[in-house]
């Protein structure tokens, strides 16, 4: 078994990055919490907009954690890269893994499943999913995001 890579954590006003996150539910929840903190610290978002961003990236992380490494012989990892473009007032977030999204048998048989991707698309201003044999990238964008005013 290959040990997962240690995570790399970076956060500033224009970038939030977590590389090599263990692809599991616990790590997805921790990353969701850290991402929410980054948004609160640097951006002027109302509660509904903040919730949209946090839920969308969590859905992408949860999908990677649950489906990317089904049947793999090793533990997988996932990455999050969020960038803020202050000239366009836009946040772009990419959640990546190096697996192949396959539904597990119990999940495939549950009728209440399959809402993550539609949620991602509904909660973001633009979303795309690029799946190849080498991994999946979920890219989400939000526009009209202003920076938090500097304290005087």
GROMACS elastic network, one bead per residue, 0.5 to 0.9 nm:
[ bonds ]
;  ai    aj funct       b0    kb
    1    73     6  0.71608   500
    1    74     6  0.54009   500
    1    75     6  0.75503   500
    2     5     6  0.89438   500
    2    73     6  0.88767   500
    2    74     6  0.59471   500
    2    75     6  0.70095   500
    2    76     6  0.88962   500
    3     6     6  0.88214   500
    3    74     6  0.80341   500
    3    75     6  0.72013   500
    3    76     6  0.88412   500
    4     7     6  0.86813   500
    4    20     6  0.69651   500
    4    21     6  0.79501   500
    4    22     6  0.65108   500
    4    74     6  0.86607   500
    4    75     6  0.64990   500
    4    76     6  0.65834   500
    4    77     6  0.64543   500
    5     8     6  0.89547   500
    5    19     6  0.83126   500
    5    20     6  0.52295   500
    5    21     6  0.76257   500
    5    22     6  0.80331   500
    5    77     6  0.74742   500
    6    19     6  0.79705   500
    6    20     6  0.59478   500
    6    21     6  0.74497   500
    6    22     6  0.86188   500
    7    18     6  0.63410   500
    7    19     6  0.51418   500
    7    21     6  0.54850   500
    7    22     6  0.81396   500
    7    79     6  0.87916   500
    8    17     6  0.73245   500
    8    18     6  0.53895   500
    8    20     6  0.67893   500
    8    21     6  0.82355   500
    9    16     6  0.77706   500
    9    17     6  0.56997   500
    9    19     6  0.68835   500
   10    15     6  0.72014   500
   10    16     6  0.56444   500
   10    18     6  0.66229   500
   10    19     6  0.89590   500
   11    14     6  0.77555   500
   11    15     6  0.54410   500
   11    17     6  0.62302   500
   11    18     6  0.87326   500
   11    38     6  0.71518   500
   12    15     6  0.52891   500
   12    16     6  0.64670   500
   12    38     6  0.79339   500
   12    42     6  0.81259   500
   13    16     6  0.80590   500
   13    38     6  0.80961   500
   13    41     6  0.83197   500
   13    42     6  0.56782   500
   13    43     6  0.83749   500
   13    83     6  0.87584   500
   13    84     6  0.74302   500
   13   147     6  0.83389   500
   14    42     6  0.85286   500
   14    82     6  0.80116   500
   14    83     6  0.54985   500
   14    85     6  0.69178   500
   14    86     6  0.77462   500
   14    91     6  0.87230   500
   15    81     6  0.72924   500
   15    82     6  0.55291   500
   15    84     6  0.62458   500
   16    35     6  0.72880   500
   16    38     6  0.71944   500
   16    80     6  0.76435   500
   16    81     6  0.58938   500
   16    83     6  0.65908   500
   16    84     6  0.87798   500
   16    93     6  0.88392   500
   17    79     6  0.75873   500
   17    80     6  0.55520   500
   17    82     6  0.62777   500
   17    83     6  0.85323   500
   18    21     6  0.66262   500
   18    31     6  0.77762   500
   18    78     6  0.84058   500
   18    79     6  0.55818   500
   18    80     6  0.51420   500
   18    81     6  0.66057   500
   19    77     6  0.81939   500
   19    78     6  0.68095   500
   19    80     6  0.64366   500
   19    81     6  0.79935   500
   20    23     6  0.85280   500
   20    76     6  0.85577   500
   20    77     6  0.51614   500
   20    78     6  0.55724   500
   20    79     6  0.56865   500
   20    80     6  0.88392   500
   21    24     6  0.83969   500
   21    27     6  0.65367   500
   21    28     6  0.79812   500
   21    31     6  0.83068   500
   21    76     6  0.84627   500
   21    77     6  0.51682   500
   21    78     6  0.51381   500
   21    79     6  0.60555   500
   21    80     6  0.84201   500
   22    25     6  0.87749   500
   22    26     6  0.85986   500
   22    27     6  0.60157   500
   22    28     6  0.81155   500
   22    65     6  0.79683   500
   22    75     6  0.74979   500
   22    76     6  0.63039   500
   22    78     6  0.64763   500
   22    79     6  0.89838   500
   23    26     6  0.85808   500
   23    27     6  0.67796   500
   23    28     6  0.72099   500
   23    61     6  0.78999   500
   23    62     6  0.82966   500
   23    64     6  0.66257   500
   23    66     6  0.76202   500
   23    68     6  0.83209   500
   23    69     6  0.82106   500
   23    75     6  0.72828   500
   23    76     6  0.54484   500
   23    78     6  0.57376   500
   23    97     6  0.83179   500
   24    27     6  0.55437   500
   24    28     6  0.62494   500
   24    29     6  0.88103   500
   24    61     6  0.86726   500
   24    62     6  0.76798   500
   24    64     6  0.83317   500
   24    66     6  0.70158   500
   24    76     6  0.85213   500
   24    77     6  0.83830   500
   25    28     6  0.50482   500
   25    29     6  0.62263   500
   25    30     6  0.87041   500
   25    61     6  0.83837   500
   25    62     6  0.65056   500
   25    65     6  0.63062   500
   25    66     6  0.76742   500
   26    29     6  0.52286   500
   26    30     6  0.63091   500
   26    31     6  0.86937   500
   27    30     6  0.50137   500
   27    31     6  0.60744   500
   27    32     6  0.84940   500
   27    61     6  0.88775   500
   27    65     6  0.86784   500
   28    31     6  0.51649   500
   28    32     6  0.61353   500
   28    33     6  0.87188   500
   28    58     6  0.66620   500
   28    61     6  0.56125   500
   28    62     6  0.62226   500
   28    65     6  0.73089   500
   29    32     6  0.50228   500
   29    33     6  0.62998   500
   29    34     6  0.87559   500
   29    58     6  0.73081   500
   29    61     6  0.85848   500
   29    62     6  0.84832   500
   30    33     6  0.51590   500
   30    34     6  0.63117   500
   30    35     6  0.86431   500
   31    34     6  0.50465   500
   31    35     6  0.60038   500
   31    36     6  0.84887   500
   31    58     6  0.80477   500
   31    61     6  0.85144   500
   31    80     6  0.85207   500
   32    35     6  0.51449   500
   32    36     6  0.61608   500
   32    37     6  0.86855   500
   32    54     6  0.63309   500
   32    55     6  0.79974   500
   32    57     6  0.71868   500
   32    58     6  0.57129   500
   32    61     6  0.84030   500
   33    36     6  0.51734   500
   33    37     6  0.63443   500
   33    38     6  0.88261   500
   33    54     6  0.82644   500
   34    37     6  0.50720   500
   34    38     6  0.63431   500
   34    39     6  0.87934   500
   35    38     6  0.50467   500
   35    39     6  0.63022   500
   35    40     6  0.86851   500
   35    54     6  0.70514   500
   35    57     6  0.86495   500
   35    82     6  0.88901   500
   36    39     6  0.51237   500
   36    40     6  0.62066   500
   36    41     6  0.86061   500
   36    50     6  0.75228   500
   36    51     6  0.84413   500
   36    53     6  0.82845   500
   36    54     6  0.60125   500
   37    40     6  0.50987   500
   37    41     6  0.60687   500
   37    42     6  0.86899   500
   38    41     6  0.51556   500
   38    42     6  0.62136   500
   38    43     6  0.81057   500
   39    42     6  0.55379   500
   39    43     6  0.54367   500
   39    44     6  0.81355   500
   39    45     6  0.78352   500
   39    50     6  0.72953   500
   39    53     6  0.87639   500
   39    54     6  0.87031   500
   40    43     6  0.58900   500
   40    44     6  0.74364   500
   40    45     6  0.75399   500
   40    50     6  0.79651   500
   40   148     6  0.83004   500
   41    44     6  0.86714   500
   41   148     6  0.73682   500
   42   146     6  0.89005   500
   42   147     6  0.58809   500
   42   148     6  0.52239   500
   42   149     6  0.83875   500
   43   145     6  0.70347   500
   43   146     6  0.58975   500
   43   149     6  0.80932   500
   44    50     6  0.89824   500
   44   145     6  0.70097   500
   44   146     6  0.54568   500
   44   147     6  0.54468   500
   44   149     6  0.75630   500
   45    48     6  0.79570   500
   45    49     6  0.58808   500
   45    50     6  0.56267   500
   45   145     6  0.71151   500
   45   146     6  0.75136   500
   45   147     6  0.85830   500
   45   148     6  0.82602   500
   46    49     6  0.54714   500
   46    50     6  0.61009   500
   46    51     6  0.85521   500
   47    50     6  0.51554   500
   47    51     6  0.60624   500
   47    52     6  0.86563   500
   48    51     6  0.50870   500
   48    52     6  0.62485   500
   48    53     6  0.89026   500
   49    52     6  0.50111   500
   49    53     6  0.64452   500
   49    54     6  0.87255   500
   49   123     6  0.86425   500
   50    53     6  0.53737   500
   50    54     6  0.62647   500
   50    55     6  0.85770   500
   51    54     6  0.51879   500
   51    55     6  0.59186   500
   51    56     6  0.83865   500
   51   123     6  0.89783   500
   52    55     6  0.53425   500
   52    56     6  0.60458   500
   52    57     6  0.87083   500
   52   120     6  0.87344   500
   52   122     6  0.88884   500
   52   123     6  0.52371   500
   52   124     6  0.71554   500
   53    56     6  0.52859   500
   53    57     6  0.63578   500
   53    58     6  0.85477   500
   53   120     6  0.89561   500
   53   123     6  0.69664   500
   53   124     6  0.70277   500
   53   140     6  0.89497   500
   53   142     6  0.79643   500
   54    57     6  0.55042   500
   54    58     6  0.61032   500
   54    59     6  0.86700   500
   55    58     6  0.50067   500
   55    59     6  0.61072   500
   55    60     6  0.87211   500
   55   119     6  0.83760   500
   55   120     6  0.79061   500
   55   123     6  0.78836   500
   56    59     6  0.51844   500
   56    60     6  0.64647   500
   56    61     6  0.87652   500
   56   116     6  0.81435   500
   56   117     6  0.87656   500
   56   119     6  0.67456   500
   56   121     6  0.81058   500
   56   122     6  0.86708   500
   56   123     6  0.61362   500
   56   124     6  0.70643   500
   56   140     6  0.81198   500
   57    60     6  0.50709   500
   57    61     6  0.61667   500
   57    62     6  0.85110   500
   57    80     6  0.85924   500
   57    93     6  0.76282   500
   57    94     6  0.84098   500
   57    95     6  0.73312   500
   57   120     6  0.75433   500
   57   138     6  0.88481   500
   57   140     6  0.80728   500
   58    62     6  0.59205   500
   58    63     6  0.84717   500
   59    62     6  0.50214   500
   59    63     6  0.60974   500
   59    64     6  0.86039   500
   59   115     6  0.89980   500
   59   116     6  0.54437   500
   59   117     6  0.74994   500
   59   119     6  0.76800   500
   59   120     6  0.67518   500
   60    63     6  0.52170   500
   60    64     6  0.63163   500
   60    65     6  0.86512   500
   60    94     6  0.89235   500
   60    95     6  0.64037   500
   60    96     6  0.86414   500
   60   116     6  0.73001   500
   60   117     6  0.76667   500
   60   120     6  0.73076   500
   60   138     6  0.66308   500
   61    64     6  0.51303   500
   61    65     6  0.60702   500
   61    66     6  0.85401   500
   61    78     6  0.75751   500
   61    79     6  0.86054   500
   61    80     6  0.83671   500
   61    95     6  0.66385   500
   61    96     6  0.83624   500
   62    66     6  0.59542   500
   62    67     6  0.82559   500
   62   116     6  0.84423   500
   63    66     6  0.51979   500
   63    67     6  0.56232   500
   63    68     6  0.72049   500
   63   101     6  0.77322   500
   63   116     6  0.72926   500
   63   117     6  0.85639   500
   64    67     6  0.55035   500
   64    69     6  0.77617   500
   64    77     6  0.85638   500
   64    78     6  0.70003   500
   64    95     6  0.82789   500
   64    96     6  0.77011   500
   64    97     6  0.64359   500
   64    99     6  0.79637   500
   64   100     6  0.86725   500
   64   101     6  0.70747   500
   64   136     6  0.80684   500
   65    68     6  0.63237   500
   65    69     6  0.74477   500
   65    76     6  0.81078   500
   65    77     6  0.80415   500
   65    78     6  0.77126   500
   65    97     6  0.87441   500
   66    69     6  0.73107   500
   66    70     6  0.73309   500
   66   101     6  0.83551   500
   66   102     6  0.87269   500
   66   103     6  0.79566   500
   66   104     6  0.82213   500
   67    70     6  0.55413   500
   67    99     6  0.82230   500
   67   100     6  0.72781   500
   67   102     6  0.51279   500
   67   103     6  0.55113   500
   67   104     6  0.69927   500
   68    72     6  0.86223   500
   68    76     6  0.79050   500
   68    97     6  0.70105   500
   68    98     6  0.73952   500
   68   102     6  0.63083   500
   68   103     6  0.84668   500
   68   135     6  0.77769   500
   68   136     6  0.79362   500
   69    72     6  0.51019   500
   69    73     6  0.83797   500
   69    74     6  0.80052   500
   69    75     6  0.73529   500
   69    76     6  0.62280   500
   69    77     6  0.89358   500
   69    97     6  0.89749   500
   69    98     6  0.82852   500
   69    99     6  0.52781   500
   69   100     6  0.64243   500
   69   101     6  0.71151   500
   69   102     6  0.76959   500
   70    73     6  0.88910   500
   70    99     6  0.83720   500
   70   100     6  0.79303   500
   70   101     6  0.76047   500
   70   102     6  0.62146   500
   70   103     6  0.72342   500
   70   104     6  0.65051   500
   71    74     6  0.87668   500
   71   102     6  0.87351   500
   71   104     6  0.86069   500
   72    75     6  0.73790   500
   72    76     6  0.81746   500
   72    99     6  0.82071   500
   76    97     6  0.77146   500
   76    98     6  0.73259   500
   76    99     6  0.73086   500
   77    96     6  0.86832   500
   77    97     6  0.61809   500
   77    98     6  0.72097   500
   77    99     6  0.85913   500
   78    95     6  0.70395   500
   78    96     6  0.54741   500
   78    98     6  0.72355   500
   79    94     6  0.79216   500
   79    95     6  0.56154   500
   79    96     6  0.51134   500
   79    97     6  0.64146   500
   80    93     6  0.70112   500
   80    94     6  0.57359   500
   80    96     6  0.65373   500
   81    92     6  0.81155   500
   81    93     6  0.56138   500
   81    94     6  0.52904   500
   81    95     6  0.66457   500
   81    96     6  0.85140   500
   82    91     6  0.67416   500
   82    92     6  0.55465   500
   82    94     6  0.63917   500
   82    95     6  0.86725   500
   83    90     6  0.81759   500
   83    91     6  0.56261   500
   83    92     6  0.53728   500
   83    93     6  0.64725   500
   83    94     6  0.88964   500
   84    87     6  0.89570   500
   84    88     6  0.85974   500
   84    89     6  0.71503   500
   84    90     6  0.57095   500
   84    92     6  0.65487   500
   84    93     6  0.88456   500
   84   145     6  0.87209   500
   85    88     6  0.55255   500
   85    89     6  0.56512   500
   85    90     6  0.52361   500
   85    91     6  0.64110   500
   85    92     6  0.81955   500
   86    90     6  0.68751   500
   86    91     6  0.87705   500
   86   145     6  0.86810   500
   86   146     6  0.79125   500
   86   147     6  0.77339   500
   87    90     6  0.80362   500
   88    91     6  0.88812   500
   88   143     6  0.75969   500
   88   144     6  0.76916   500
   88   145     6  0.86529   500
   89   142     6  0.85290   500
   89   143     6  0.59764   500
   89   144     6  0.51756   500
   89   146     6  0.58219   500
   89   147     6  0.79176   500
   90   141     6  0.69728   500
   90   142     6  0.56123   500
   90   144     6  0.61273   500
   90   145     6  0.57162   500
   90   146     6  0.81938   500
   91   140     6  0.82365   500
   91   141     6  0.56948   500
   91   142     6  0.52756   500
   91   143     6  0.65853   500
   91   144     6  0.87453   500
   91   145     6  0.70443   500
   92   139     6  0.70585   500
   92   140     6  0.57065   500
   92   142     6  0.65627   500
   92   143     6  0.87358   500
   93   138     6  0.80166   500
   93   139     6  0.56982   500
   93   140     6  0.52178   500
   93   141     6  0.63832   500
   93   142     6  0.87286   500
   94   137     6  0.63834   500
   94   138     6  0.54438   500
   94   140     6  0.63869   500
   94   141     6  0.88548   500
   95   136     6  0.80958   500
   95   137     6  0.56969   500
   95   138     6  0.51538   500
   95   139     6  0.66000   500
   95   140     6  0.86153   500
   96   135     6  0.70979   500
   96   136     6  0.56068   500
   96   138     6  0.63867   500
   96   139     6  0.86207   500
   97   100     6  0.82443   500
   97   134     6  0.84225   500
   97   135     6  0.52710   500
   97   136     6  0.55057   500
   97   137     6  0.67743   500
   98   133     6  0.83452   500
   98   134     6  0.55111   500
   98   136     6  0.65269   500
   98   137     6  0.88919   500
   99   102     6  0.89612   500
   99   132     6  0.87186   500
   99   133     6  0.73988   500
   99   134     6  0.63324   500
   99   136     6  0.68483   500
  100   131     6  0.73236   500
  100   132     6  0.72865   500
  100   133     6  0.62757   500
  100   134     6  0.72202   500
  100   135     6  0.56677   500
  100   136     6  0.67923   500
  101   131     6  0.78957   500
  101   135     6  0.81364   500
  101   136     6  0.74561   500
  103   106     6  0.82011   500
  103   107     6  0.60998   500
  103   108     6  0.56806   500
  104   107     6  0.53152   500
  104   108     6  0.60452   500
  104   109     6  0.87750   500
  105   108     6  0.50649   500
  105   109     6  0.63806   500
  105   110     6  0.88898   500
  106   109     6  0.52963   500
  106   110     6  0.64271   500
  107   110     6  0.52438   500
  107   111     6  0.83183   500
  107   112     6  0.88188   500
  107   113     6  0.65648   500
  107   114     6  0.86298   500
  108   111     6  0.78868   500
  108   113     6  0.75546   500
  108   114     6  0.85962   500
  109   113     6  0.84233   500
  110   113     6  0.57405   500
  110   114     6  0.87894   500
  111   114     6  0.78681   500
  112   115     6  0.76515   500
  113   116     6  0.79535   500
  114   117     6  0.70699   500
  114   118     6  0.79803   500
  115   118     6  0.55088   500
  115   119     6  0.60669   500
  115   120     6  0.86859   500
  116   119     6  0.50805   500
  116   120     6  0.61656   500
  116   121     6  0.87289   500
  117   120     6  0.50220   500
  117   121     6  0.62913   500
  117   122     6  0.86021   500
  117   129     6  0.88666   500
  118   121     6  0.51169   500
  118   122     6  0.60798   500
  118   123     6  0.85591   500
  119   122     6  0.50050   500
  119   123     6  0.59166   500
  119   124     6  0.84639   500
  120   123     6  0.53389   500
  120   124     6  0.61674   500
  120   126     6  0.89871   500
  120   127     6  0.70092   500
  120   140     6  0.77520   500
  121   124     6  0.55917   500
  121   125     6  0.75586   500
  121   126     6  0.67467   500
  121   127     6  0.54979   500
  121   128     6  0.80251   500
  121   140     6  0.80858   500
  122   125     6  0.76485   500
  122   126     6  0.85965   500
  122   127     6  0.87217   500
  123   126     6  0.86639   500
  123   142     6  0.89897   500
  124   127     6  0.63358   500
  124   140     6  0.60841   500
  124   141     6  0.59617   500
  124   142     6  0.58275   500
  124   143     6  0.89537   500
  125   140     6  0.74402   500
  125   141     6  0.56566   500
  125   142     6  0.50687   500
  125   143     6  0.67955   500
  126   139     6  0.81407   500
  126   140     6  0.57271   500
  126   141     6  0.51379   500
  126   142     6  0.69624   500
  126   143     6  0.89739   500
  127   138     6  0.72455   500
  127   139     6  0.55249   500
  127   141     6  0.63804   500
  128   137     6  0.81131   500
  128   138     6  0.59114   500
  128   139     6  0.52676   500
  128   140     6  0.66468   500
  129   136     6  0.70411   500
  129   137     6  0.57600   500
  129   139     6  0.63375   500
  129   140     6  0.88243   500
  130   135     6  0.82623   500
  130   136     6  0.55697   500
  130   137     6  0.51948   500
  130   138     6  0.65181   500
  130   139     6  0.82835   500
  131   134     6  0.78137   500
  131   135     6  0.59347   500
  131   137     6  0.64976   500
  131   138     6  0.85292   500
  132   135     6  0.54202   500
  132   136     6  0.62367   500
  132   137     6  0.88762   500
  133   136     6  0.82503   500
  142   145     6  0.69733   500
  143   146     6  0.89002   500
  146   149     6  0.86380   500
  147   150     6  0.86036   500
  148   151     6  0.88418   500
  149   152     6  0.88327   500
